[in-house]
Amino acid sequence: MKPPNTLTPQKNNKGWKHSLNQLLKTHNHTHAQKGKVISYATQAARREVLFRGFQTLRDLGYKLNDVNGFKGRHIQALASHWEQQGLKSATLQRYLSTFRTFCRWVGKEGMMEKNERYFKDKEVLKRTYIASTPKTWGHQGVDPFEKINTIGEQHPRIAHALSLQRLFGLRTKESLLLKPHIADKGSVLVVSHGTKGGRDRFVPIETEAQRTLLNVLKALTSPSESLVPKDKTYAQYRNHYYHILKQNGITRAQNLTAHGLRHEHLNELYTQKTGELSPVLQSGKESPTSEATEEQREYARLCVAERAGHSRANISNAYLGK
């Protein structure tokens, strides 16, 4: 009997999930290009995109037993599926970037073509940074505090996270991962967990409502605890969070999202600085009388961008319009 060729890779009989898990264990902790260790949040996001992508391929009829068999036709199938779903440009680019990283892991760097190659409509990849319609809850006829209080009757932590978004302009992830005892510095709130790019920012604590909320959160949590309960991972609680929002009618289909609370806060900040409504809120409404100069408006936009955690003033267009 001829001995087996030990130089020939043995076929993986454990399935695509096993082979993907093995790759993630080996590579997922490092940056795609710089080689440095990345955050657990980024690792979790990569894992979610890849597992969801390969499951989608199975659903589409591609029976990959080993993810190392990933080829150009597979990324084309995924991209076409994503385009049909109507995913946003930022999501499409994030998904493609994750699969480019994956291709490096399996020795197929360069296999993927330019992003535009995969879509019938090339416009789907273009990001729009200028708000054309208001995303605030008030514009949808919803009182944010009344809605939050209703949710808080059964789900106080989720209501508190929403309050952080309304009163401090935090993102959802930042609000859930906030550690109140550590973040509260008296006159400012230091936001460091869950921020984009890992960049800390400092939000002034200026109102009685802000101070009251932080005191409630510190009474609710231990010194090192975030709003995520101790018996849950961030991913588990984030899923629960969105499930509760959906139950309460806070969905894109209803033109009502948690992110709209951040828009509410930042538009309010602009009005405080200028005495007038932002351009996106002025549409169809009479703006308060204002003698604001263009310099004051530009300064207000810079304040909004900094409060949102961005370094470029023109990012404010995404919240305020232009």
C-alpha positions in Angstrom: 0.0 0.0 0.0 1.4 3.4 -1.0 2.1 5.7 2.0 0.2 9.0 2.1 1.9 12.0 0.7 2.6 14.0 3.9 3.3 17.2 1.8 -0.3 17.3 0.5 -2.6 19.3 2.7 -5.3 17.1 4.2 -8.9 17.9 3.4 -10.7 19.7 6.2 -13.7 17.5 7.2 -14.8 19.8 10.1 -16.6 22.4 8.0 -16.2 26.0 7.2 -16.9 27.2 10.7 -14.0 25.3 12.1 -11.6 26.5 9.4 -12.7 30.1 9.9 -12.3 29.8 13.7 -8.8 28.6 13.2 -7.9 31.6 11.0 -9.4 34.0 13.5 -7.4 32.5 16.3 -4.2 33.0 14.3 -4.8 36.4 12.7 -7.7 38.3 14.2 -5.8 40.0 17.0 -3.5 41.9 14.7 -4.0 45.0 12.6 -4.6 44.4 8.8 -1.4 46.2 7.8 0.5 47.6 10.8 0.9 44.4 12.7 -0.1 45.9 16.1 -2.7 44.4 18.4 -6.3 45.7 17.7 -9.1 46.2 20.2 -11.5 43.4 21.2 -14.3 45.4 19.6 -12.6 45.4 16.2 -11.9 41.7 16.5 -15.6 41.1 17.3 -16.7 43.2 14.4 -14.4 41.3 12.0 -15.6 38.0 13.3 -19.3 39.0 12.9 -18.8 40.2 9.3 -16.9 37.0 8.3 -19.2 34.5 9.9 -22.2 36.3 8.5 -20.6 36.5 5.0 -19.8 32.8 4.9 -23.2 31.9 6.2 -24.7 34.1 3.4 -22.6 32.2 0.8 -24.1 28.9 2.2 -27.6 30.4 1.9 -26.8 31.4 -1.7 -25.8 27.9 -2.6 -22.0 28.0 -2.3 -21.1 25.0 -0.2 -17.6 25.8 0.9 -16.3 23.2 3.2 -13.2 25.2 4.0 -12.9 29.0 3.9 -9.5 28.7 2.4 -11.3 27.9 -0.9 -12.7 31.4 -1.0 -12.4 32.8 -4.6 -13.3 35.8 -6.6 -16.7 34.5 -7.5 -17.6 34.3 -3.9 -16.9 38.0 -3.1 -18.8 38.9 -6.2 -21.8 36.9 -5.0 -21.6 38.6 -1.6 -21.3 42.1 -3.1 -24.3 41.5 -5.4 -26.3 40.3 -2.4 -25.3 43.3 -0.3 -26.2 45.7 -3.1 -29.6 44.1 -3.5 -30.2 44.5 0.3 -29.6 48.3 -0.2 -26.8 48.5 2.4 -25.3 51.9 3.0 -21.9 52.8 1.4 -20.1 52.8 4.8 -21.4 49.3 5.5 -20.4 48.0 2.0 -16.9 49.4 2.3 -16.5 48.0 5.8 -17.6 44.5 4.7 -15.2 44.6 1.6 -12.3 45.8 3.8 -12.9 42.9 6.2 -12.8 40.4 3.4 -9.6 42.0 2.0 -8.0 41.4 5.3 -9.3 37.8 5.3 -7.8 37.3 1.8 -4.4 38.3 3.2 -4.8 35.7 5.9 -5.3 32.9 3.4 -2.5 34.0 1.1 -4.7 35.6 -1.6 -3.7 39.2 -1.2 -4.5 41.0 -4.4 -7.3 38.6 -5.4 -9.9 41.2 -4.7 -10.3 44.0 -7.2 -11.3 47.6 -6.7 -14.6 48.0 -4.8 -16.4 49.6 -7.7 -15.8 46.4 -9.7 -18.4 44.5 -7.7 -21.4 46.7 -8.1 -23.8 47.4 -10.9 -24.6 50.8 -9.5 -21.2 52.6 -8.8 -23.1 55.3 -6.9 -23.7 52.9 -4.0 -20.2 53.4 -2.7 -20.4 57.2 -2.5 -20.9 58.6 0.9 -23.1 61.6 1.5 -21.9 63.8 4.4 -24.6 66.5 4.1 -27.8 65.9 6.0 -30.7 66.6 3.7 -33.6 65.8 6.1 -33.7 66.1 9.9 -33.1 62.9 11.8 -34.0 64.3 15.2 -36.8 62.7 17.2 -38.5 66.0 17.6 -38.8 66.3 13.8 -40.6 63.0 13.8 -43.1 64.3 16.4 -41.6 62.2 19.2 -40.7 63.7 22.6 -37.3 62.1 23.4 -37.5 62.3 27.2 -41.1 61.0 27.2 -40.1 58.0 25.0 -37.0 57.3 27.1 -39.0 57.4 30.3 -41.5 54.9 28.9 -38.6 52.5 28.0 -37.1 53.0 31.4 -40.1 51.6 33.2 -39.0 48.1 32.2 -35.5 48.6 30.9 -33.7 51.3 33.0 -30.2 50.6 31.7 -31.3 50.9 28.1 -33.1 54.1 28.9 -30.0 55.4 30.6 -27.9 54.7 27.5 -30.4 56.6 25.4 -30.3 59.5 27.8 -26.5 59.6 27.5 -26.9 59.9 23.7 -29.5 62.7 24.1 -27.7 64.7 26.8 -24.1 64.2 25.9 -24.3 63.3 22.1 -22.7 59.9 22.6 -22.8 57.1 20.0 -24.7 53.9 21.0 -21.5 52.0 21.6 -20.0 54.8 23.6 -23.1 55.0 25.8 -23.3 51.2 26.5 -19.5 50.9 27.3 -19.3 54.1 29.4 -18.0 53.5 32.9 -19.6 56.3 34.9 -17.3 56.2 37.9 -14.2 56.5 35.7 -15.6 58.8 33.0 -17.1 61.5 35.4 -14.4 64.0 36.1 -16.6 66.6 37.7 -16.8 69.3 35.0 -16.2 67.0 32.0 -17.2 63.5 30.9 -14.2 61.6 29.5 -15.4 59.3 26.7 -12.8 56.7 26.0 -14.5 53.3 25.5 -16.1 52.5 22.2 -14.9 55.6 20.4 -14.0 55.7 16.8 -10.3 55.3 16.3 -9.8 54.9 20.0 -9.6 58.6 20.5 -10.7 60.0 23.8 -12.8 63.1 23.9 -14.1 65.4 26.6 -17.7 66.5 26.9 -18.6 69.3 29.3 -21.0 68.6 32.1 -23.0 71.8 32.1 -26.6 71.1 33.0 -28.5 69.7 36.0 -30.0 67.0 33.9 -26.5 65.8 32.9 -25.3 65.8 36.5 -28.4 64.0 37.7 -28.0 61.3 35.1 -24.4 60.6 36.0 -25.2 60.4 39.7 -28.0 57.8 38.9 -25.5 55.8 36.8 -22.9 55.8 39.5 -25.5 54.5 42.0 -26.4 51.8 39.5 -22.9 50.5 38.7 -19.8 49.4 40.5 -16.6 51.5 40.2 -15.3 49.6 37.1 -18.7 48.6 35.6 -20.2 49.9 32.3 -23.9 49.9 31.4 -23.4 46.4 30.0 -24.6 44.0 32.8 -21.8 41.9 34.3 -23.5 38.7 33.1 -23.5 39.8 29.4 -20.9 40.5 26.8 -21.1 43.8 24.8 -22.4 41.9 21.7 -25.1 40.2 23.7 -26.3 43.3 25.3 -26.1 45.3 22.1 -28.4 42.8 20.5 -30.8 43.0 23.4 -30.7 46.8 23.3 -31.7 46.9 19.6 -34.4 44.3 20.3 -36.0 46.6 22.9 -35.7 49.6 20.7 -37.5 47.7 17.9 -40.3 46.7 20.4 -40.7 50.4 21.1 -40.9 51.5 17.5 -37.4 52.9 17.3 -36.4 51.6 13.9 -35.2 52.9 10.5 -38.5 51.8 9.0 -40.2 54.3 11.4 -37.5 57.0 10.6 -36.6 56.9 14.3 -33.2 55.6 15.4 -31.1 55.9 18.5 -28.6 57.9 16.4 -31.3 60.5 16.0 -30.8 61.4 19.7 -27.2 62.3 18.9 -28.5 64.5 16.0 -30.9 66.1 18.5 -28.1 67.0 20.9 -25.7 68.4 18.3 -28.4 70.5 16.6 -29.3 71.9 20.0 -25.6 72.8 20.5 -25.6 74.6 17.2 -28.6 76.6 18.2 -27.1 77.5 21.6 -24.0 78.8 19.9 -25.7 80.8 17.1 -29.2 81.5 18.3 -30.7 80.0 15.1 -31.8 76.6 13.9 -29.3 74.5 11.8 -29.8 74.6 8.0 -31.4 71.1 8.0 -33.9 72.1 10.7 -34.7 75.5 9.0 -36.3 73.7 6.1 -40.0 74.5 6.2 -39.7 76.3 9.5 -39.2 79.8 10.7 -35.8 80.1 12.4 -35.5 82.1 15.6 -34.3 85.7 14.9 -30.5 85.7 14.9 -27.7 88.1 14.2 -25.1 85.4 14.0 -22.2 86.1 11.8 -20.6 83.6 9.4 -17.6 83.4 11.8 -20.0 82.5 14.7 -21.6 79.8 12.5 -18.3 78.3 11.6 -17.3 78.3 15.2 -20.5 76.6 16.1 -19.9 73.9 13.5 -16.4 73.3 14.9 -17.9 72.9 18.4 -20.4 70.4 17.0 -17.7 68.4 15.2 -15.5 68.3 18.4 -18.5 67.3 20.5 -19.2 64.5 18.1 -15.6 63.3 18.2 -14.5 64.4 14.8 -11.5 66.6 14.0 -12.8 68.2 10.8 -15.5 70.9 11.0 -17.2 69.9 7.7 -18.2 66.6 9.4 -20.9 68.7 11.1 -22.7 68.8 7.7 -23.8 65.3 8.4 -25.8 66.5 11.4 -26.6 70.1 10.6 -27.0 70.2 6.8 -25.4 73.0 4.9 
